[in-house]
């Protein structure tokens, strides 16, 4: 299933429409207003939706977005605590300063984020005000923790990508595969692999690049060293260095050959 987005994506005014369609397995074509509003009402009828984001997280997102817009950020990172912790000394701060400050990057990651909340957030907020050339998206590991089926997680990520493409037609999206979980083999690690197989189908070359860097964190015996991922989920400073090294060639290529499609 693919979500096709036109310039009318932002007219929907809320993340529930896309999330509802994703959870019901419907292919969704986002079309310009006013017909989009009628479609939204039809899809909402009889379809429950998850609660909106916590007020403090929404306020934080809006402030981070405002800063990114004002600084005309060239690269924007979106995600959960793995992205959020690029900001802290015990995480990726040193590497962030070395790798991404000069690129004009902005970090919109929020700890605890999952795909329904991020879908709601990017749909309702004015992401279209960004001047970003590249979006780095890593989202879904909290959905794995909650036991969501891999295909459902992938559908929601696809919906997020669709919204971003509609609102930022000239930005290229670098969609990262979920990072491996746990010290060794586990059901959650299997779920991560299943999500990534589904996400790989979203690779579209010019507009969306899928990159799975998970093997860089795993030893030959399939374990993950505590020096890289101390709690089996979050990264150490060394883990963030691995992430940056693995992503650098593709991010450089994305920024060197930005998308030229669509007006701004």
C-alpha positions as CSV (number, residue, x, y, z in Angstrom):
1,X,0.0,0.0,0.0
2,X,1.3,3.4,-0.9
3,X,0.1,6.8,0.2
4,X,0.0,9.4,-2.6
5,X,0.2,13.0,-1.6
6,X,-0.7,16.1,-3.5
7,X,-0.2,19.7,-2.4
8,X,-3.5,19.5,-0.6
9,X,-2.0,17.4,2.2
10,X,-1.9,20.2,4.8
11,X,-5.6,21.0,4.2
12,X,-6.6,17.9,6.3
13,X,-5.8,19.7,9.5
14,X,-5.1,16.6,11.7
15,X,-3.2,13.4,11.9
16,X,-6.2,11.2,12.8
17,X,-7.3,10.8,9.2
18,X,-4.1,9.3,8.0
19,X,-3.7,7.2,11.1
20,X,-7.2,5.9,10.9
21,X,-6.7,4.9,7.3
22,X,-3.4,3.3,8.1
23,X,-4.9,1.2,10.9
24,X,-7.8,0.1,8.7
25,X,-5.4,-0.9,5.9
26,X,-6.9,1.6,3.4
27,X,-4.9,3.1,0.6
28,X,-5.2,6.9,1.0
29,X,-5.0,9.5,-1.7
30,X,-4.7,13.0,-0.2
31,X,-6.5,15.4,-2.4
32,X,-7.0,19.2,-2.3
33,X,-9.6,21.0,-0.2
34,X,-12.6,21.1,-0.1
35,X,-13.1,17.5,-1.2
36,X,-10.4,16.5,1.3
37,X,-12.6,17.7,4.2
38,X,-15.5,15.5,3.0
39,X,-13.1,12.5,2.7
40,X,-11.8,13.2,6.2
41,X,-15.3,13.2,7.7
42,X,-16.2,10.0,5.9
43,X,-13.1,8.2,7.1
44,X,-13.5,9.5,10.7
45,X,-17.0,8.1,10.9
46,X,-17.0,5.0,13.1
47,X,-13.2,4.9,13.3
48,X,-11.6,5.4,16.7
49,X,-8.3,7.2,16.9
50,X,-5.5,7.4,19.5
51,X,-5.3,10.3,21.9
52,X,-3.5,13.4,20.8
53,X,0.1,14.0,21.9
54,X,0.8,15.2,25.4
55,X,0.4,18.9,25.7
56,X,3.9,19.5,26.9
57,X,5.3,17.4,24.0
58,X,3.2,19.3,21.5
59,X,4.4,22.6,22.9
60,X,8.0,21.4,22.8
61,X,7.5,20.3,19.2
62,X,6.1,23.7,18.2
63,X,9.0,25.5,19.9
64,X,11.6,23.2,18.2
65,X,9.8,23.7,14.9
66,X,9.8,27.5,15.3
67,X,13.6,27.5,16.0
68,X,14.2,25.3,12.9
69,X,12.1,27.6,10.7
70,X,13.8,30.7,12.0
71,X,17.3,29.2,11.5
72,X,16.3,28.0,8.1
73,X,17.6,24.5,9.0
74,X,19.0,22.6,6.1
75,X,18.6,19.2,7.7
76,X,15.8,18.2,10.1
77,X,15.9,15.1,12.3
78,X,12.6,13.6,13.4
79,X,12.1,10.7,15.8
80,X,12.0,9.5,19.4
81,X,14.5,9.3,22.2
82,X,17.2,7.9,19.9
83,X,17.0,11.2,18.0
84,X,16.3,13.4,21.1
85,X,19.4,12.1,22.7
86,X,21.7,13.6,20.1
87,X,21.4,16.6,22.4
88,X,22.9,15.1,25.6
89,X,26.6,14.6,26.5
90,X,25.9,11.0,27.5
91,X,24.5,10.5,24.0
92,X,25.3,12.1,20.7
93,X,26.1,15.7,21.6
94,X,29.8,15.6,20.8
95,X,29.2,13.9,17.4
96,X,26.3,16.3,16.7
97,X,28.5,19.3,17.1
98,X,31.2,17.8,14.9
99,X,28.9,16.5,12.2
100,X,25.7,18.5,12.0
101,X,26.1,22.0,13.3
102,X,28.0,23.0,10.2
103,X,25.3,21.5,8.1
104,X,22.7,23.7,9.7
105,X,20.8,20.8,11.2
106,X,17.9,21.0,13.6
107,X,16.7,18.2,16.0
108,X,12.9,17.8,16.4
109,X,13.2,14.4,18.2
110,X,11.1,13.9,21.3
111,X,11.6,11.1,23.7
112,X,8.7,8.7,23.9
113,X,7.5,9.5,20.4
114,X,5.7,6.7,18.5
115,X,4.2,6.6,15.0
116,X,0.7,7.8,15.9
117,X,1.9,10.8,17.8
118,X,4.5,11.8,15.2
119,X,1.9,11.4,12.4
120,X,-0.4,13.6,14.3
121,X,2.3,16.1,15.0
122,X,3.6,16.5,11.5
123,X,0.1,16.7,10.1
124,X,-1.2,19.4,12.5
125,X,2.0,21.5,12.6
126,X,3.3,23.9,10.0
127,X,6.1,21.7,8.7
128,X,5.7,23.3,5.3
129,X,7.4,26.5,6.8
130,X,10.7,24.6,6.9
131,X,13.4,25.3,4.4
132,X,14.9,21.8,4.8
133,X,16.6,20.1,2.0
134,X,16.7,16.8,3.9
135,X,14.6,15.1,6.6
136,X,16.2,12.3,8.6
137,X,13.4,10.1,10.0
138,X,13.9,7.3,12.5
139,X,10.6,6.2,14.2
140,X,8.9,3.1,15.3
141,X,10.9,1.4,18.1
142,X,8.4,2.5,20.8
143,X,5.7,0.9,18.7
144,X,7.7,-2.3,18.8
145,X,7.9,-2.0,22.6
146,X,4.1,-1.6,22.7
147,X,3.6,-4.8,20.7
148,X,2.2,-3.2,17.5
149,X,2.3,-5.5,14.5
150,X,5.3,-4.8,12.1
151,X,3.0,-4.1,9.1
152,X,0.9,-1.7,11.1
153,X,4.1,0.2,12.2
154,X,5.3,0.3,8.6
155,X,1.9,1.7,7.3
156,X,2.1,4.5,9.9
157,X,5.7,5.3,8.9
158,X,4.5,5.4,5.3
159,X,1.8,7.8,6.2
160,X,4.3,10.1,8.0
161,X,6.5,10.0,4.9
162,X,3.4,10.9,2.8
163,X,2.6,13.9,4.9
164,X,6.3,15.1,4.8
165,X,6.4,14.7,1.0
166,X,3.2,16.7,0.7
167,X,4.3,19.5,2.9
168,X,8.0,19.6,1.9
169,X,8.0,18.7,-1.8
170,X,11.6,19.8,-2.3
171,X,13.1,18.0,0.7
172,X,14.5,14.5,0.3
173,X,13.6,12.1,3.1
174,X,16.3,9.8,4.5
175,X,14.2,7.1,6.1
176,X,16.3,5.0,8.5
177,X,15.6,1.4,9.4
178,X,14.8,0.7,13.1
179,X,18.0,0.0,15.0
180,X,18.4,-3.5,16.4
181,X,17.1,-4.1,20.0
182,X,18.3,-6.1,23.0
183,X,21.7,-7.6,23.7
184,X,21.0,-10.8,21.7
185,X,18.2,-12.6,19.8
186,X,14.7,-11.6,20.9
187,X,11.2,-11.3,19.7
188,X,11.6,-7.5,19.6
189,X,14.7,-7.8,17.4
190,X,12.7,-10.1,15.1
191,X,9.9,-7.5,15.0
192,X,12.5,-4.7,14.1
193,X,13.7,-6.8,11.2
194,X,10.2,-7.3,10.0
195,X,9.4,-3.6,10.1
196,X,12.6,-2.8,8.2
197,X,11.7,-5.3,5.4
198,X,8.5,-3.5,5.0
199,X,10.1,0.0,5.2
200,X,12.6,-1.0,2.5
201,X,9.7,-0.9,0.0
202,X,9.4,2.8,0.5
203,X,12.8,3.5,-1.1
204,X,12.0,5.8,-4.0
205,X,15.5,7.0,-5.0
206,X,14.9,10.7,-5.9
207,X,12.5,11.6,-3.0
208,X,12.9,8.9,-0.4
209,X,16.0,7.0,0.5
210,X,15.8,4.0,2.8
211,X,19.0,3.2,4.8
212,X,19.3,0.3,7.2
213,X,22.4,0.8,9.4
214,X,21.6,-1.9,11.9
215,X,24.4,-4.2,11.0
216,X,26.9,-1.6,12.1
217,X,25.8,-2.1,15.8
218,X,25.9,-5.9,15.8
219,X,28.9,-8.2,16.4
220,X,29.4,-11.3,14.2
221,X,27.8,-13.4,17.0
222,X,24.7,-11.2,16.6
223,X,25.1,-9.5,20.1
224,X,25.2,-5.8,20.6
225,X,28.0,-4.6,23.0
226,X,27.0,-2.6,26.0
227,X,29.6,-0.1,25.1
228,X,27.4,0.8,22.1
229,X,23.9,0.2,23.5
230,X,24.1,0.1,27.3
231,X,20.4,-0.8,27.9
232,X,19.7,-2.7,24.8
233,X,17.9,0.3,23.2
234,X,19.5,3.7,23.7
235,X,22.9,4.6,22.3
236,X,26.2,5.6,24.0
237,X,28.4,8.3,22.5
238,X,30.1,5.5,20.6
239,X,26.8,4.4,19.3
240,X,26.1,7.8,17.9
241,X,29.5,7.9,16.3
242,X,28.6,4.6,14.5
243,X,25.3,6.1,13.4
244,X,26.9,9.3,12.0
245,X,29.7,7.3,10.2
246,X,27.1,4.9,8.7
247,X,24.8,7.7,7.5
248,X,27.4,10.2,6.3
249,X,27.8,9.0,2.7
250,X,24.1,8.9,2.0
251,X,23.3,12.2,3.8
252,X,26.1,13.8,1.8
253,X,24.6,12.5,-1.4
254,X,21.1,13.6,-0.5
255,X,22.4,17.2,0.2
256,X,24.5,17.3,-2.9
257,X,21.6,16.3,-5.1
258,X,18.5,17.8,-3.6
259,X,15.1,17.0,-5.0
260,X,13.9,19.5,-7.6
261,X,10.3,18.4,-7.7
262,X,7.3,20.5,-6.7
263,X,7.0,24.2,-5.9
264,X,7.8,25.8,-2.6
